[in-house]
Amino acid sequence: MNTIYLDNNATTKIAPEAFDEMIPYLTDLYGNPSSMHTFGGSLHNKIEEARERVAALIGAELDEIIFTSCGTESDNTALMSAVESYPQKRHIITTRVEHPAVFNFAKHLARKGFRVTFIPVDSFGRLDMDAFSKALDDDVVVVSVMYANNESGVIFPIEEIGEILKERKIIFHTDAVQAVGKLPIDVKKLPVDMLSLSGHKIHAPKGIGALYLRRGTRFYPYIIGGHQENGRRAGTENIASIIGLGKACELAAKNIKKEVAYVSALRDKLEKRLMELCPDVRVNGDRENRLPNTTNMSFEYVEGEAILLRSNEYGICASSGSACTSGSLEPSRVLRAMGVPFTAIHGSIRFSLSRYNTEEEIDTVIEIMPKIIKQLRELSPFGKEKIKK
Ligand code: PLP
């Protein structure tokens, strides 16, 4: 059975080109780039080459890219750096729908005595800009707003927020883990001070990320130790993964336009056909302003985990916002913040595509998924009621 992988917001397949470039640095070229000898020291150039490729994807300068171990570390570092750099300020603004890498870190800071405002979203998952403007005060040390949501795919108005914050000289961080490589981003034009990205969402390996830090932004390291990354992130460099991230960024930069068109056409076909073929289905989130690869759909009167289990039998991989599959006791915080009814949250499925998906795969899902939904509805007492009507 072939795997039909539609869970690319969870993680992605490593690009073969990136993997090939990594291999020598996992085998023969195992030196430490901090060493005096050429065997190790020469590896430094490979790190800088990768840094150039990452910088090029988002329009940054070389010295504005700090390699980290993942998106989570980039997010934690950004918030921690801001609060360490401006100790007299105690108010943090973020949103109710951030990834736990920001959301839970903000809650951690709240427990340490910071005041944290979590900005709400509307039923389309769009940020409440009135609430945002009202929350701003002279005590704000950092604003962290994600570029695009991992569950709904909804894109936030980062440029607009950044312009407001630039005027007020407030540090602005965006978690762009889901946006980098999927949307064109140019930090020369985008008014952000810090931006997080992660390798495994863009066909690089897991366990590598980067933080963009605009020149002139005050910075305080989170991981403290050796002098690596210009003293901004200690720890012996994960060279192979850094090289993999560099290559993945180069591929993304080269193909982004083509891929956005390709992936969004497949996503739209999947969404449209499932809506035609399955009654009582809805799309969660703003359909105009969202990631090209993501659709979050709710199939009423069925459980998300049941859909996933049945889909799994056909090799189809997706995610659900219902409680058991989200790894917590609560159903999706993001969908709840959007006011999605509980019955719809329980039947929510996120399909997230990548350049490696084919039209044939999408056609297979279009054929199988309505059958699964129909069978499950027939089994469920609630679904049966609905069908009778
Ligand atoms: N931020 C967002 C929006 C994400 O989707 C993720 C991963 O799912 C992260 C941060 C965390 O990235 P990582 O898994 O590299 O720590």
Boltz pocket constraint, residues with backbone or C-beta under 6 A from the ligand:
constraints:
  - pocket:
      binder: B
      contacts: [[A, 9], [A, 10], [A, 69], [A, 70], [A, 71], [A, 72], [A, 73], [A, 75], [A, 99], [A, 101], [A, 146], [A, 148], [A, 149], [A, 150], [A, 175], [A, 177], [A, 178], [A, 197], [A, 198], [A, 199], [A, 200], [A, 207], [A, 208], [A, 209]]
      max_distance: 6.0
